[in-house]
Amino acid sequence: MRIEKYSMGIGDRFAHQGKAQLRAMLQAKAAGVEVVPVWNKSHREHTIIHTQPASVRAEADAAVAALGWGSSHYVDADHIGLKNVDLFLDASDFFTLDVADFTGRAAAEADIKAFVEKHSKYVGELAIPGLDETFHVTKRRVEEIAAKYLLAVREAGKIYRRVAGKKGEGNFVTEVSMDETDSPQTPEEMFFILAAVADENIPAQTIAPKFTGRFNKGVDYVGDVAQFAKEFEQDLAVIAFAIREFGLPANLKLSVHSGSDKFSIYGPIHEAITKFDAGLHLKTAGTTWLEELIGLASAGGEGLAIAKEVYANALGRFDELCGPYATVIDIDPEKLPSTRTVSGWNGEEYASALRHNPSCDAYNPNFRQLLHVGYKVAAEMGERYLNALKEFEEVIAKNVTENIFDRHLKRIFL
């Protein structure tokens, strides 16, 4: 199983927007570029909403059948480890191996020494095709990189072999996630991480590094766009070089765990993948859930009432809902509207505050981030919320499709 050049991870908290999401991919295909869908849902999200991985597979397959999608599609076991991977084995064919808990923990001294010796030929001046700079690599530097990342890659190897033992090698796509570290990987670090991935015989088809700046949930990139662009191009060059050096899969590509809606870096990403003729996997997290709220609010009546109730409860449970996402949100409580204010809004006022349109004076990124992590409130509404999704499907679906195609696919791939 080889994932295509371009792919997009599309989260769908409540598994009702599969067709609306896929319509955006069909629009992209009609415009001349194929981007294959990867439906993703993490163990944390399943736990909060009380769903099972099989529900994601059912949604994806139903959408593909209904719309006659003729290309590949995938279901991602998002950010899994040895503790929970078994829950995803039957339903998933894409596995994001999350080894954040092992990054920074040193492997055994003998293992580090063996790694350094095996790759000692790269000590000295390291020139990577496509990059103007040459990197001076010392033995000490390789030891430092191994001390920080080798144990994590070894853990990824354990997870991979657990999956392969059940599904068989070649029957799924593997991603190695390295984005939850304290600082962005340097080109040298990325190079030796890929060496370790090859040593573990992990046929990684995507790798998710950490980039400079903040990737907060549901809002735009915060940071130095020029520095991001430099790091992104460096990673593309390193991957192309490592494929040849270590025999990694020829279709290995970067995965950007965007947290959704990083519009200001979409231009540099487009330029870089065009320049290097490189693939890309973009993971977009939960903007579909926010488009549901926008659609409900716009529909008025019961839809607007539900949207207002979700916000009121989310505001009252701020610490509980924000705690698990503390490192990937940046909310100023002083800039959140009061429940009383929101209760007086009409549908368009609510939608304008939530819709990610920075040029709109009403847009409130604090409001948006709180609702992004507030999906637990909707889940607790049970059938009331799900019935509203069915009742107002037409307006919601329009928002979902337009969001994915106009704000994401167009900007990166077209």
C-alpha positions as CSV (number, residue, x, y, z in Angstrom):
1,M,0.0,0.0,0.0
2,R,1.6,3.2,-1.2
3,I,-0.1,6.5,-0.3
4,E,-0.4,9.0,-3.2
5,K,1.7,12.1,-3.6
6,Y,-0.8,14.5,-2.1
7,S,-3.1,13.6,0.8
8,M,-5.1,15.4,3.4
9,G,-6.1,14.3,6.9
10,I,-9.7,15.3,7.6
11,G,-11.1,15.0,11.1
12,D,-14.8,14.6,11.6
13,R,-15.7,14.5,15.3
14,F,-19.2,13.3,14.9
15,A,-18.9,11.3,11.6
16,H,-21.7,13.1,9.7
17,Q,-19.7,15.1,7.2
18,G,-17.9,12.4,5.2
19,K,-19.7,13.2,1.9
20,A,-19.3,16.9,2.4
21,Q,-15.6,16.5,3.0
22,L,-15.1,14.2,0.0
23,R,-17.0,16.6,-2.3
24,A,-14.1,19.0,-1.7
25,M,-11.6,16.4,-3.0
26,L,-13.8,15.8,-6.0
27,Q,-13.7,19.6,-6.7
28,A,-9.9,19.5,-6.5
29,K,-9.8,16.5,-8.8
30,A,-12.0,18.4,-11.3
31,A,-9.6,21.3,-11.1
32,G,-6.7,19.1,-12.0
33,V,-5.1,17.8,-8.8
34,E,-5.7,14.6,-6.9
35,V,-5.6,14.8,-3.1
36,V,-6.6,11.6,-1.4
37,P,-8.6,11.8,1.8
38,V,-7.4,10.3,5.1
39,W,-10.1,10.3,7.8
40,N,-8.4,10.6,11.2
41,K,-9.6,10.5,14.7
42,S,-7.4,10.1,17.8
43,H,-7.9,7.8,20.8
44,R,-8.5,11.0,22.9
45,E,-11.3,12.1,20.6
46,H,-12.9,8.6,20.6
47,T,-12.7,8.6,24.4
48,I,-14.4,12.0,24.8
49,I,-17.1,11.3,22.3
50,H,-17.5,7.6,23.3
51,T,-17.1,6.3,19.7
52,Q,-15.1,3.4,18.3
53,P,-12.5,3.3,15.4
54,A,-14.9,1.2,13.4
55,S,-17.2,4.2,13.1
56,V,-14.6,6.2,11.2
57,R,-14.1,3.3,8.7
58,A,-17.9,3.1,8.3
59,E,-18.2,6.8,7.6
60,A,-15.3,6.9,5.1
61,D,-16.4,3.8,3.2
62,A,-20.0,5.1,3.0
63,A,-18.9,8.5,1.7
64,V,-16.7,6.9,-1.0
65,A,-19.5,4.6,-2.1
66,A,-22.1,7.3,-2.2
67,L,-20.1,9.7,-4.3
68,G,-18.3,7.2,-6.5
69,W,-14.8,8.3,-5.4
70,G,-12.6,6.3,-7.7
71,S,-9.2,6.8,-6.0
72,S,-7.7,5.6,-2.7
73,H,-8.9,6.6,0.7
74,Y,-7.5,5.9,4.1
75,V,-8.5,5.8,7.8
76,D,-5.8,7.0,10.2
77,A,-5.2,5.7,13.7
78,D,-4.2,9.1,14.8
79,H,-1.4,9.5,17.4
80,I,-1.4,6.0,18.7
81,G,1.1,4.1,20.9
82,L,1.5,0.6,22.1
83,K,-1.1,1.2,24.9
84,N,-4.0,1.8,22.5
85,V,-2.9,0.6,19.0
86,D,-4.8,-2.7,19.2
87,L,-8.1,-0.8,19.3
88,F,-7.4,0.5,15.8
89,L,-6.0,-2.6,14.0
90,D,-9.1,-3.7,12.3
91,A,-10.5,-0.4,11.2
92,S,-7.4,1.5,10.1
93,D,-4.9,1.3,7.3
94,F,-2.9,4.4,8.2
95,F,-1.0,4.6,11.5
96,T,0.4,7.7,13.0
97,L,3.0,6.4,15.4
98,D,3.2,8.9,18.3
99,V,6.4,8.6,20.3
100,A,6.4,12.0,22.1
101,D,6.7,10.4,25.5
102,F,10.0,8.8,24.5
103,T,11.6,11.8,22.8
104,G,14.4,13.2,25.0
105,R,14.8,10.0,26.9
106,A,18.2,8.4,26.3
107,A,18.5,4.9,24.8
108,A,21.0,2.5,26.3
109,E,24.6,3.7,26.1
110,A,25.6,0.7,24.0
111,D,22.8,1.3,21.6
112,I,23.9,5.0,21.1
113,K,27.5,3.9,20.6
114,A,26.5,1.3,18.0
115,F,24.4,3.9,16.2
116,V,27.2,6.4,16.1
117,E,29.6,3.8,14.8
118,K,27.2,2.6,12.1
119,H,26.8,6.1,10.7
120,S,30.4,7.4,11.4
121,K,30.9,7.9,7.6
122,Y,28.7,11.0,7.9
123,V,31.0,12.7,10.5
124,G,32.7,15.6,8.9
125,E,31.3,17.9,6.2
126,L,27.7,16.8,5.2
127,A,26.5,18.3,2.0
128,I,22.8,17.8,1.2
129,P,21.7,18.3,-2.4
130,G,19.2,21.1,-2.7
131,L,20.7,23.1,0.2
132,D,23.3,25.8,-0.2
133,E,24.8,25.3,3.3
134,T,27.1,22.5,4.3
135,F,26.8,21.0,7.8
136,H,29.8,20.2,10.0
137,V,28.9,17.0,11.8
138,T,30.9,15.8,14.8
139,K,30.9,12.5,16.5
140,R,29.6,14.3,19.6
141,R,26.8,15.8,17.7
142,V,25.6,12.4,16.4
143,E,25.8,11.1,20.0
144,E,23.5,14.0,21.1
145,I,21.0,13.4,18.4
146,A,20.9,9.7,19.2
147,A,20.5,10.4,22.9
148,K,17.5,12.5,22.1
149,Y,15.7,10.5,19.4
150,L,17.0,7.0,19.2
151,L,14.8,5.6,22.0
152,A,11.7,7.2,20.4
153,V,12.4,5.7,17.0
154,R,13.0,2.3,18.7
155,E,9.5,2.7,20.2
156,A,8.1,3.5,16.8
157,G,9.6,0.3,15.6
158,K,7.8,-1.6,18.3
159,I,4.5,-0.1,17.4
160,Y,5.1,-0.7,13.7
161,R,5.9,-4.4,14.3
162,R,2.8,-4.7,16.4
163,V,0.7,-3.4,13.5
164,A,2.5,-5.5,10.9
165,G,2.1,-8.6,13.0
166,K,-1.7,-8.2,12.7
167,K,-2.2,-6.6,9.3
168,G,0.8,-7.9,7.4
169,E,3.7,-5.8,6.0
170,G,2.7,-3.7,3.1
171,N,-1.0,-3.5,4.0
172,F,-1.0,-0.1,5.7
173,V,0.7,3.3,5.6
174,T,3.1,4.3,8.4
175,E,3.7,7.8,9.6
176,V,6.3,8.6,12.3
177,S,5.3,11.6,14.3
178,M,8.1,13.8,15.7
179,D,6.2,17.0,16.1
180,E,5.7,17.0,19.8
181,T,9.2,18.0,20.9
182,D,10.7,21.0,22.6
183,S,12.3,22.6,19.5
184,P,12.3,22.1,15.7
185,Q,14.6,19.5,14.3
186,T,17.7,20.8,12.6
187,P,18.6,19.3,9.2
188,E,21.3,17.1,10.9
189,E,18.7,15.9,13.4
190,M,16.2,15.0,10.7
191,F,18.9,13.2,8.7
192,F,19.9,11.0,11.6
193,I,16.3,10.4,12.7
194,L,15.7,9.0,9.2
195,A,18.8,6.9,9.5
196,A,17.3,5.5,12.8
197,V,14.0,4.9,11.1
198,A,15.7,2.9,8.3
199,D,17.7,1.0,10.9
200,E,14.4,0.0,12.6
201,N,13.1,-1.2,9.2
202,I,10.1,1.1,9.5
203,P,8.8,1.7,5.9
204,A,7.7,5.2,6.8
205,Q,5.8,6.9,4.0
206,T,5.2,10.2,5.9
207,I,7.1,11.9,8.7
208,A,5.8,14.7,10.9
209,P,8.6,17.0,12.2
210,K,8.3,19.9,14.5
211,F,8.5,23.3,12.9
212,T,9.2,26.7,14.3
213,G,6.3,28.8,15.6
214,R,3.0,27.9,17.2
215,F,0.5,25.6,15.6
216,N,-2.5,26.4,17.8
217,K,-5.8,24.6,17.2
218,G,-8.1,26.1,14.6
219,V,-6.3,29.4,14.1
220,D,-3.6,30.7,11.8
221,Y,0.2,30.1,12.3
222,V,1.9,32.3,14.8
223,G,5.6,32.8,14.1
224,D,8.3,33.7,11.6
225,V,6.9,32.6,8.2
226,A,10.3,33.0,6.5
227,Q,11.9,30.8,9.1
228,F,9.2,28.2,8.6
229,A,9.7,28.3,4.9
230,K,13.4,27.7,5.3
231,E,12.9,24.7,7.7
232,F,10.2,23.2,5.4
233,E,12.6,23.3,2.4
234,Q,15.4,21.9,4.4
235,D,13.2,19.0,5.5
236,L,12.2,18.3,1.9
237,A,15.9,18.2,0.8
238,V,16.9,16.0,3.7
239,I,14.1,13.5,3.0
240,A,15.0,13.3,-0.7
241,F,18.7,12.7,0.3
242,A,17.8,10.2,3.1
243,I,15.7,8.1,0.7
244,R,18.7,7.5,-1.5
245,E,21.2,7.1,1.4
246,F,19.2,4.7,3.6
247,G,16.8,2.9,1.2
248,L,13.6,4.4,2.7
249,P,10.4,4.3,0.6
250,A,10.7,6.4,-2.5
251,N,7.3,8.1,-1.7
252,L,8.3,9.2,1.8
253,K,6.9,12.7,2.3
254,L,6.4,15.4,4.9
255,S,3.4,15.5,7.1
256,V,2.3,18.8,8.5
257,H,0.3,18.5,11.7
258,S,-1.3,21.9,11.2
259,G,-3.8,22.0,14.0
260,S,-6.0,23.4,11.2
261,D,-6.1,26.6,9.2
262,K,-2.4,27.7,9.0
263,F,-3.2,30.0,6.0
264,S,-0.1,32.2,6.2
265,I,2.2,29.2,5.6
266,Y,0.1,27.6,2.8
267,G,1.8,29.8,0.2
268,P,5.3,28.8,1.2
269,I,4.3,25.2,1.4
270,H,2.9,25.3,-2.1
271,E,6.0,27.0,-3.5
272,A,8.3,24.4,-1.8
273,I,6.5,21.3,-2.9
274,T,6.4,22.7,-6.4
275,K,10.1,23.5,-6.3
276,F,11.1,20.1,-5.0
277,D,8.4,18.2,-6.8
278,A,7.6,16.7,-3.4
279,G,4.6,15.1,-1.9
280,L,2.7,16.3,1.2
281,H,0.3,15.1,3.8
282,L,-1.7,17.9,5.5
283,K,-3.5,17.0,8.7
284,T,-6.2,19.5,9.4
285,A,-7.7,18.5,12.8
286,G,-11.1,19.7,13.8
287,T,-12.3,22.5,11.5
288,T,-15.2,20.4,10.3
289,W,-16.7,20.4,13.8
290,L,-16.5,24.2,13.8
291,E,-18.2,24.3,10.4
292,E,-21.0,22.3,11.9
293,L,-21.4,25.0,14.5
294,I,-21.3,27.7,11.9
295,G,-24.0,25.9,9.9
296,L,-26.2,25.4,12.9
297,A,-26.0,29.0,13.9
298,S,-26.7,30.1,10.3
299,A,-29.7,27.9,10.2
300,G,-31.3,29.7,13.1
301,G,-34.0,28.2,15.3
302,E,-32.9,25.1,17.1
303,G,-29.6,25.1,15.4
304,L,-28.7,28.6,16.7
305,A,-30.0,27.6,20.2
306,I,-27.7,24.6,20.2
307,A,-24.7,26.7,19.0
308,K,-25.3,29.2,21.8
309,E,-25.7,26.5,24.4
310,V,-22.4,24.8,23.4
311,Y,-20.6,28.1,23.9
312,A,-22.3,28.8,27.2
313,N,-21.3,25.4,28.6
314,A,-17.8,25.6,27.1
315,L,-17.2,29.0,28.8
316,G,-18.4,27.6,32.1
317,R,-16.1,24.6,31.8
318,F,-13.1,26.5,30.5
319,D,-10.4,24.8,32.6
320,E,-11.7,21.3,32.1
321,L,-12.0,21.6,28.3
322,C,-8.8,23.6,27.7
323,G,-6.5,21.6,30.0
324,P,-5.8,18.6,27.6
325,Y,-5.0,21.1,24.9
326,A,-3.0,23.6,26.9
327,T,0.1,23.4,24.7
328,V,-1.8,24.0,21.5
329,I,-4.2,26.8,22.3
330,D,-3.6,30.4,23.3
331,I,-6.8,31.9,24.6
332,D,-7.1,35.3,26.2
333,P,-10.1,34.9,28.6
334,E,-10.6,38.7,28.7
335,K,-11.4,38.6,25.0
336,L,-14.1,36.0,25.2
337,P,-17.6,37.3,24.8
338,S,-19.9,36.8,27.8
339,T,-22.7,34.2,27.7
340,R,-25.2,37.1,27.9
341,T,-23.6,38.8,24.9
342,V,-23.7,35.6,22.8
343,S,-27.3,34.9,23.8
344,G,-28.3,38.0,22.1
345,W,-26.5,37.3,18.8
346,N,-28.4,36.3,15.7
347,G,-27.1,33.5,13.5
348,E,-24.9,35.6,11.3
349,E,-23.3,37.3,14.3
350,Y,-22.4,34.0,15.8
351,A,-21.1,32.6,12.5
352,S,-19.0,35.7,11.8
353,A,-17.3,35.5,15.2
354,L,-16.5,31.8,14.6
355,R,-15.7,31.6,10.9
356,H,-12.0,31.8,10.2
357,N,-11.9,35.1,8.2
358,P,-9.3,37.4,9.7
359,S,-10.4,40.2,7.4
360,C,-13.8,40.3,9.2
361,D,-13.9,42.6,12.2
362,A,-16.3,40.3,14.0
363,Y,-13.9,37.3,13.8
364,N,-12.7,36.3,17.3
365,P,-9.8,33.7,17.4
366,N,-10.3,33.3,21.2
367,F,-14.0,32.4,20.7
368,R,-12.9,30.0,17.9
369,Q,-10.2,28.2,19.9
370,L,-12.5,27.6,22.9
371,L,-15.2,26.1,20.7
372,H,-12.6,24.1,18.9
373,V,-11.8,22.2,22.1
374,G,-15.5,22.3,23.3
375,Y,-16.8,19.4,21.2
376,K,-17.3,17.4,24.4
377,V,-20.2,19.6,25.2
378,A,-21.9,18.7,21.9
379,A,-21.1,15.1,22.5
380,E,-23.0,15.2,25.8
381,M,-26.1,16.5,24.0
382,G,-26.3,13.1,22.4
383,E,-29.2,12.7,20.0
384,R,-30.3,16.3,20.2
385,Y,-27.0,17.4,18.6
386,L,-26.9,14.5,16.1
387,N,-30.5,15.1,15.1
388,A,-29.7,18.8,14.4
389,L,-26.9,17.7,12.1
390,K,-29.4,15.7,10.1
391,E,-32.0,18.4,10.1
392,F,-29.7,21.1,8.9
393,E,-27.4,18.9,6.8
394,E,-27.7,21.0,3.6
395,V,-26.4,24.3,5.1
396,I,-23.7,22.5,7.2
397,A,-22.5,20.4,4.2
398,K,-22.1,23.5,2.1
399,N,-19.9,25.1,4.8
400,V,-17.8,22.0,5.2
401,T,-17.1,21.6,1.5
402,E,-16.3,25.2,0.9
403,N,-14.0,25.4,3.9
404,I,-11.9,22.4,2.8
405,F,-11.7,23.3,-0.9
406,D,-11.5,27.1,-0.8
407,R,-9.4,27.6,2.3
408,H,-7.2,24.5,2.2
409,L,-7.0,22.5,-1.0
410,K,-7.0,25.6,-3.3
411,R,-4.3,27.4,-1.3
412,I,-1.9,24.5,-1.0
413,F,-2.4,22.4,-4.1
414,L,-3.8,24.7,-6.7
